[in-house]
Amino acid sequence: MRSVLLCLFLVLGSVPCSRADTLADKCSALGGKIVDRFECPQSKLVREERFCVVQDPKGVVFFNGCTDAIGEYGDVFFEACFKHDLCYHHEPSFSKKTKEDCDKQFKENMYSVCAKAHKGFSCKNMARMFYGAVKLKGEKSWNCSDERLDYRVYR
């Protein structure tokens, strides 16, 4: 996914903006802690990037929002990315959703954001690119965790 987003960065000439602040704000609101390194509970893959980790009585909730997002879209799509992270990390054990189900919901959530914000064609194009990135490169994240936990309370 990084290579896809890097290409977007080069094509659009955008620079990352305040996703780190959005992540920190969401993390603080949920009583979590920001870490710069995270080991996936299931795959044991070590991720060297910022994550919010929330200790839930029934397990661990973790997310990073829009990984390597560019320009304003890291913030525009943050909630959609947050929900997508939760789906990836707690399915299929919670409600039998597949990776494809999580990805489809992600795309629908981003399209909804575009419609509500009246952002138009460029927003939908970015949504399609984000969707394409997770569809092609999301397998490592999908395999990171499958902890049975009702993540809907964090939405």
C-alpha positions as a Python dict, from the first residue, in 0.01 Angstrom:
ca = {
    (1, 'M'): (0, 0, 0),
    (2, 'R'): (289, 235, 69),
    (3, 'S'): (403, 217, -292),
    (4, 'V'): (53, 301, -416),
    (5, 'L'): (27, 598, -182),
    (6, 'L'): (380, 707, -267),
    (7, 'C'): (279, 712, -634),
    (8, 'L'): (-21, 924, -542),
    (9, 'F'): (211, 1158, -353),
    (10, 'L'): (441, 1194, -652),
    (11, 'V'): (156, 1243, -898),
    (12, 'L'): (-37, 1491, -690),
    (13, 'G'): (257, 1669, -531),
    (14, 'S'): (79, 1675, -198),
    (15, 'V'): (240, 1661, 138),
    (16, 'P'): (117, 1476, 446),
    (17, 'C'): (-71, 1706, 679),
    (18, 'S'): (-218, 1656, 1023),
    (19, 'R'): (-307, 1284, 1031),
    (20, 'A'): (-79, 1245, 1334),
    (21, 'D'): (-286, 1504, 1520),
    (22, 'T'): (-611, 1334, 1416),
    (23, 'L'): (-473, 1000, 1533),
    (24, 'A'): (-361, 1148, 1865),
    (25, 'D'): (-698, 1318, 1918),
    (26, 'K'): (-894, 998, 1848),
    (27, 'C'): (-658, 796, 2063),
    (28, 'S'): (-691, 1037, 2353),
    (29, 'A'): (-1070, 1038, 2324),
    (30, 'L'): (-1071, 657, 2353),
    (31, 'G'): (-826, 649, 2643),
    (32, 'G'): (-552, 489, 2435),
    (33, 'K'): (-179, 530, 2408),
    (34, 'I'): (24, 621, 2098),
    (35, 'V'): (310, 383, 2018),
    (36, 'D'): (568, 403, 1738),
    (37, 'R'): (613, 28, 1704),
    (38, 'F'): (348, -240, 1714),
    (39, 'E'): (369, -619, 1693),
    (40, 'C'): (66, -781, 1535),
    (41, 'P'): (-94, -1021, 1784),
    (42, 'Q'): (-166, -1292, 1527),
    (43, 'S'): (98, -1267, 1255),
    (44, 'K'): (375, -1129, 1482),
    (45, 'L'): (464, -885, 1205),
    (46, 'V'): (635, -578, 1353),
    (47, 'R'): (497, -251, 1221),
    (48, 'E'): (727, 51, 1261),
    (49, 'E'): (466, 324, 1248),
    (50, 'R'): (237, 515, 1481),
    (51, 'F'): (-57, 324, 1626),
    (52, 'C'): (-307, 394, 1897),
    (53, 'V'): (-344, 103, 2137),
    (54, 'V'): (-651, 86, 2361),
    (55, 'Q'): (-668, -176, 2636),
    (56, 'D'): (-1023, -307, 2631),
    (57, 'P'): (-1138, -542, 2909),
    (58, 'K'): (-1193, -808, 2641),
    (59, 'G'): (-875, -752, 2441),
    (60, 'V'): (-666, -497, 2257),
    (61, 'V'): (-802, -243, 2011),
    (62, 'F'): (-546, -82, 1784),
    (63, 'F'): (-558, 144, 1481),
    (64, 'N'): (-353, 393, 1285),
    (65, 'G'): (-611, 553, 1060),
    (66, 'C'): (-505, 611, 701),
    (67, 'T'): (-157, 460, 670),
    (68, 'D'): (74, 688, 472),
    (69, 'A'): (-213, 911, 363),
    (70, 'I'): (-137, 1211, 150),
    (71, 'G'): (-263, 1565, 151),
    (72, 'E'): (-590, 1646, 316),
    (73, 'Y'): (-734, 1300, 258),
    (74, 'G'): (-570, 1145, 564),
    (75, 'D'): (-797, 1369, 768),
    (76, 'V'): (-1095, 1363, 531),
    (77, 'F'): (-1107, 982, 538),
    (78, 'F'): (-977, 930, 893),
    (79, 'E'): (-1304, 794, 1035),
    (80, 'A'): (-1349, 560, 738),
    (81, 'C'): (-990, 439, 783),
    (82, 'F'): (-1046, 398, 1158),
    (83, 'K'): (-1354, 180, 1098),
    (84, 'H'): (-1164, -17, 836),
    (85, 'D'): (-879, -80, 1082),
    (86, 'L'): (-1125, -213, 1338),
    (87, 'C'): (-1291, -438, 1082),
    (88, 'Y'): (-953, -577, 973),
    (89, 'H'): (-838, -641, 1329),
    (90, 'H'): (-1153, -807, 1465),
    (91, 'E'): (-1294, -1002, 1171),
    (92, 'P'): (-1384, -1267, 1076),
    (93, 'S'): (-1410, -1386, 1437),
    (94, 'F'): (-1661, -1120, 1545),
    (95, 'S'): (-1928, -1140, 1274),
    (96, 'K'): (-1778, -1353, 995),
    (97, 'K'): (-1696, -1061, 765),
    (98, 'T'): (-1432, -1125, 501),
    (99, 'K'): (-1149, -895, 395),
    (100, 'E'): (-1358, -812, 88),
    (101, 'D'): (-1654, -718, 312),
    (102, 'C'): (-1432, -483, 515),
    (103, 'D'): (-1283, -330, 199),
    (104, 'K'): (-1626, -277, 40),
    (105, 'Q'): (-1756, -106, 354),
    (106, 'F'): (-1443, 112, 356),
    (107, 'K'): (-1512, 228, 1),
    (108, 'E'): (-1878, 297, 83),
    (109, 'N'): (-1779, 494, 395),
    (110, 'M'): (-1535, 707, 193),
    (111, 'Y'): (-1796, 772, -78),
    (112, 'S'): (-2036, 879, 196),
    (113, 'V'): (-1775, 1122, 332),
    (114, 'C'): (-1728, 1266, -18),
    (115, 'A'): (-2103, 1312, -64),
    (116, 'K'): (-2155, 1475, 277),
    (117, 'A'): (-1858, 1708, 234),
    (118, 'H'): (-1959, 1798, -123),
    (119, 'K'): (-1601, 1724, -227),
    (120, 'G'): (-1696, 1590, -569),
    (121, 'F'): (-1500, 1402, -830),
    (122, 'S'): (-1149, 1444, -687),
    (123, 'C'): (-1265, 1305, -352),
    (124, 'K'): (-1423, 1000, -516),
    (125, 'N'): (-1106, 947, -718),
    (126, 'M'): (-900, 951, -399),
    (127, 'A'): (-1149, 713, -237),
    (128, 'R'): (-1106, 475, -531),
    (129, 'M'): (-727, 497, -492),
    (130, 'F'): (-741, 429, -117),
    (131, 'Y'): (-976, 137, -185),
    (132, 'G'): (-745, 4, -456),
    (133, 'A'): (-450, 24, -218),
    (134, 'V'): (-616, -187, 55),
    (135, 'K'): (-761, -427, -198),
    (136, 'L'): (-417, -492, -348),
    (137, 'K'): (-190, -450, -45),
    (138, 'G'): (-407, -502, 263),
    (139, 'E'): (-336, -870, 322),
    (140, 'K'): (-62, -813, 584),
    (141, 'S'): (-293, -588, 783),
    (142, 'W'): (-583, -832, 747),
    (143, 'N'): (-364, -1109, 890),
    (144, 'C'): (-236, -890, 1175),
    (145, 'S'): (-510, -977, 1422),
    (146, 'D'): (-843, -1153, 1450),
    (147, 'E'): (-939, -1084, 1807),
    (148, 'R'): (-1302, -1156, 1890),
    (149, 'L'): (-1418, -825, 2031),
    (150, 'D'): (-1728, -615, 1967),
    (151, 'Y'): (-1552, -327, 1797),
    (152, 'R'): (-1880, -150, 1715),
    (153, 'V'): (-1863, 27, 2052),
    (154, 'Y'): (-1562, 222, 1919),
    (155, 'R'): (-1738, 354, 1612),
}
